[in-house]
């Protein structure tokens, strides 16, 4: 005798979630008054990155990017965040969807912490050579030197 569909549905949904896990993240393209872009060094991975983090359950992504920037780099004031693009990144068996927000007119009061050890403001035309490949791609796209990619 087959189990009723209503009893199988939770198991099928759980199987699908385990088979294709997806995480939602946000990243900030944080710009100061001079148009420079904020980069961070993380304690757990090499290279310069754009700052960001995860979206909490039920949290709007634009709110998540501001929260992450406040926690990680001491964001004090900012202009309205504007969605710049959505990207796909695979990490192991997980697919990440990354929402990149431009955050203009940012003022930072940074103090090194367990996650972010250093920050730097980079000229949008001259990113550091030891930036991550994804960071270098975003800079190239921003400057018109590369076509936008759907991949992080």
N, C-alpha and C positions, 0 to 999 in steps of 0.2 A: 504494500500500500504506500503510495507516494505521500510525502509530507505536504500539508497545505502550503500554498504559495506564500501566505502571510508569515509563516514560520521560517521559510527558506530565505526570504528577502534580506533580513539582517545579516545572515551568514554570507550571502552573495555580495552584499555591499562591503562587508569587512574584508572578504577575499580580494575584491577589486582595490580597496584602499591599500592593502598590504602588497599587492602585485604592482601597483602604479602610484606610489606615494608622491605627493606634490606638496611643496612648501612655498609659501608666499612671502617674499621679502621686499624691502624698499631700500633704495640707495639715493643719496642726495648729491646732486651736482650743485654744490654750495658755492655761491659767488659773493665776493666782497665788493665794496664800492668801486674798486679799481678793475673789476672783471676777472680777478684771479680765481682759480678753482682750488677748493680745499681738498687736500689729500691726507691720509692717515697711514701710520704704521701700526699694524696689529701685533700683539704679543705672541700670537700663535701661528702666524704665517708670514713669509717674507714679502718684501716689495711694498710699493706705495699703492694704496687703494682709495677709491671713493668711499666715504663713510656710509654706513647703513646697518640694517639688521632685519629682524623678523617682524611680521605683522601678527599681533595677538588675535586670538579668536574674537570676532565681532568688532574689531578695531578698524576704523576707516584708514586706508593706506596713507592719505595725506597727513593724518594725525600721527600715524606710526613713524613716518620719516622725521617729523618734528620731535617726537618723543625720543627716538634713537639718537638724533643729533644733540639733544639736550643732555642725555645720559652719557654719550660717548665723548663729545668734544666741547661741552659747555655752551651750546647755542644760547645766546642771550636775547637777540632780537633778529627779525627776519621779515622779508616781504612774503606775500602769499606764495605757497608752493604751487608749481604748475607741472602737471604730468608731461614729461618729455618723451617717454616711450615705455613699452613693455618688452621684456626680453626673456628668453628661455635659457636655462643653464642646467646641465646635468652634473650631479655630484653623487658618485656611486650609483645606487639604485634609485635615487631620488631625483625628481625633476623640480627645479626651482623656477618659479615665475618671479621676475624681478621688475618692480615698477620704479623707474628712474624719474625723480622729481628735480626740477630746477628750483633752487631756493635762493632767491636774490637778496641783496642788501644784508647779508649775514654779519652779525657781530658775535665773536667767540671769546669765551673766557676759559681757555683750556687748562686743565691740570692732568698730568699723566695719571693713568689708572690701570687696573688689571688687564683691561682689554686693549686700550689705545695707548701706546707708549710715546708717540710723537706725531705732530701735525706739521704740515707745510702748505703754504699758499703757492700754487704753481701758475705761471703765465700760461694762458690757454693755448699759446702757440709753441710753447717749449716744455712739454711734460718731462719729468725726470726719466732717464733711460731705464732706471730700475723700477719703474711702475709696472704693475701687472699687465698682462696682455689685454685683459678686458678694459682696464683703465686707459691704456694707450689707444684702443679702438674707439672708446667714447670721445677722447680728445680729438682724434682724427675725424670722426663724424661731426663733431661740434664745429670744427674748422673747415668742413667741406672737403677735406683731403681724402675721405673715404665715404662710400655709400652707406647709409644706415643698414645695420644687420639686425635680424631678429634674435640673434644669439648673443649671450653675454660673453 
